[in-house]
Structures are given as C-alpha cells and as structure tokens.
Amino acid sequence: MSALWVIAGVAAVAGFVVASLRFPGAVLALLLVLFPLHTLGLAAISHGLLPVTRGGGPPLRVIYATDATLLTALALVAIVAGRRSLLGERHRRLRRFLVVYLLLAAIMGVTSPTTEAAGWGFMLMAAGPVILLAVLAVGPSRRVVRVAIAGLLVTAGAVAAVGLVEQHLGATLPAWLGVGTPDLDGAFYAAHGTGYRSGSALGSPLWLGFYLAAAMPLAIGVACAVRRWGRLAVAALALIVVAALTVTGTRAGYAGAAAGGVLAALLATRSRMGRALVAAAVVATGAAIVAVGYANHVQQVVHSGADNAAHLATVKSDLDLIAQRPLGYGLGATDVIGQSFDTSSLPQGLATEDVYLSRGLQGGVPGIVLYLLSLMVLSVALLDAWAECRRAGDLEAAGLAAAALGVLLAASVAGLFLGIEDLAYLVLVWGSAGLALAVAPAVPVPRRAAVGRTTMLGGRLLDQRPAIASSRIARR
C-alpha cells in the first residue's frame, strides 16, 4: 500500500508540473480559489479517515500541512512556469523586497526556540509574499485574471452563504467541521447566550469576519469596474457578504470592511458624484451592520466597559512583553499556534489583540518593522499601478487596483483589533494585489497617450486603447 501511495504521489507531482507548464494561469487561479475551501474538504474526509476532534492536535497539523502544500504548489508554479518572469524587469524592486522579507522571516524561524510551532509560524508569515511572488512570476493574462477574480468572489459568496445558513444550523456545522462543540453560553460563538456567531466553512467567527472584511472591498472595487449584468451579479455577491459579515459579530471585521470599502469606492469610481454616492452607500451599509447586530443582541458589536478594559490590559501586557525581549519570543509563539503546540519554554499567555503586536511578540521590534514595511511597499506599488492605469484609460485594471488597495486597508484596519492571520483571507489580500499588478502597465504611460478607453471586467472593447509603452500588456 505504501508503494502505491508513493507512485500516486510521484504521478500527481509529475501531472502538476506538466499542467503548470501547459496551463500555468489556470493552475494559479485554481490554487487561489482552493485556499478558503480546503478546510471544508478536509472536514468531509476526516469523518472517514481522520480524527474529527481538533483539540488533540493532529487535525490542526493536517490543516496546516494542507496550507503548506498549497503554498508549495504556488511556489512550484512560479518556478516552473514563471522562471523567465522571476528574472524579468516588471516590479523588480517589489520582488527584491519580498525575497529579502522571506529571508529575514526564515532567519527568525531558524532562531526561534521551538521547532514545530516556529515552522507553522513561518508558514503564516511567509504566505502573503509567496502568493504575491507566485502571481507576479506566472504573469497571468487578463483573461486569467478575470477568471481568478471571479473565482475569488464566487468563493467568498459561497462561504458567506454557508455562514447565513449556519444561523439556522447552529452548533451543528462547527461540530461537523471538527472545531469542537461551541459553548452557547460563552462569548466566542454565542455572545453570552444572546445570539449565534457564524464561522461558516472557516470554523471561526473571527476568521470569517476577517475573510469577509477583505471580500467586501474586493467586491465593491470590481463592481465599479464591471458593467450591466456583471455589476448586478457582483452587487448581489456583495450583499450576501455584508449579510454574512453581520452575523459574525466581529467588530474588527466591521471596521476593516468599512474602511476598505470606502477606499475602494473612492478610487474605483470616476465621477465625484459617483464617488460620493458609493461612499455614502458603504457608510450606510456599515451603520446598518452595527444596527442589525445590536438589534440582535450581539454583544460583540458594543462591548461592555469591562471587556474594553480587558482588551487594553492585554495590549499593555503585550507591550511589556515586547519591551522585556525586543528581539521577540520566536515565530509561532502567539495565539492559535502558541496555544496548540509545544511552547512550554515560552512565557504563558502570549495572546494578542492585534496583528502588529503578534508580529512584535514573535519577531520583536524587527518583526513589527518588517511587517509595516511590507504593507507600505505593497501600498505604494498598488497606488502607482492605479495611477498608471487611470492615465492609460484602462478602467478595468484601475478598478482592480482600487479593489486591491481597499482589501489591503481592510486587513490593516481589522488587524488593529485582533491578532488573526489565516490563509483564507491572506489569499484575498496578497492574491488580489498580485492580480492587480499583473495587468498594470509595466512602465509609466504618457498622459497624452491615454485617450483610449476600455470597458470594465466582462464588458466588450469599446475602442482600442492606443499603443502604450508595453504592447504585451495592451494585447491582454
């Protein structure tokens, strides 16, 4: 039996390599879509082959191992299919920074006091840059980018729909997923018995809140970039995402979705009146989310004074721990990984209240600086791409860049309130950024050349854009 598994594994790898060489864009798009869904597939398999209860440790290892496998597959696609692009001129500075980022993250992992926890911590820290590098290396065509974006949105809509259905299923879904039986008298799943917080296929209302917070500005930006029936379809998906975000009871998700949604709307809409209307609609939607949550007695929307005091106390404790060890306690020392694997050599209670302090506890001051630099470098690259697309009259690419900027802001704002890092939403943040940069002009376009105009995603070409600096991009 073991020999058969080895043969099957070798055949699978060989087939994957051939597919990456022949259809690299399609393989890339498929892998990006699989990230938020593979946990659901593993849960289905686990009922026959694996333990159902995650508390013992092995199921969590299986989930993380699957995450690592998907990331490795992305890296393999980049190496096999994008070997020329890896050495190309497009986005060279960004790619150099990402490589340096990965090297420094690897150093942090090697020097961490624990082995397994540090390995999983490194995986989450490196996931975003690996996803972005893979997309840039493959250099997908505009058609593939459209398919990938559509896949990300449809997947987000499906996950959101499951979250809405979960309101009627209650504890049945998380128990089936193997995350354990929710405490309906606690705060995590049931808001102290006054409501139920959905976790959908991700298994956690916090993870779902972050994921949907990133999906909302992506949908808004794409909705501004599509036309007619495409806009209606994306708007419908956005409404489902908003409804599901409401039932997560995650304030960090609300804040991130509102900030990212407004930014995406402002950048993707061309006219001032359109910007004002879309921004007002996003703000009104955000207010409705809070109002509905409050009406349903979801106490996570408006915490009590004691809860806020506990939050501030945790922040102060994390800052004190960082001050005691400015170089950090090692990757994987905080939150889910730190609580699930052997970190007995580290101080207990390394629970964080935001992503930035989590990076500080793991990598110290260098970890915080490196993370902030990654956000800044990516923001600058996307802003440049958005500006060049607008100058070129390419409203499709400009809308996608605006959506990616909104997703990045949503993740950055939500990260101020919870220390959540999960591949399901990281693929939205870094994957959408890579797809936006892939269709952006390679070099600045002269303003006087930007007289042509293309339609949005899914629309037909109205008039051909004049030849710009990169004919390869224009042909997409």
Disulfide bonds with the S-S distance in Angstrom:
none
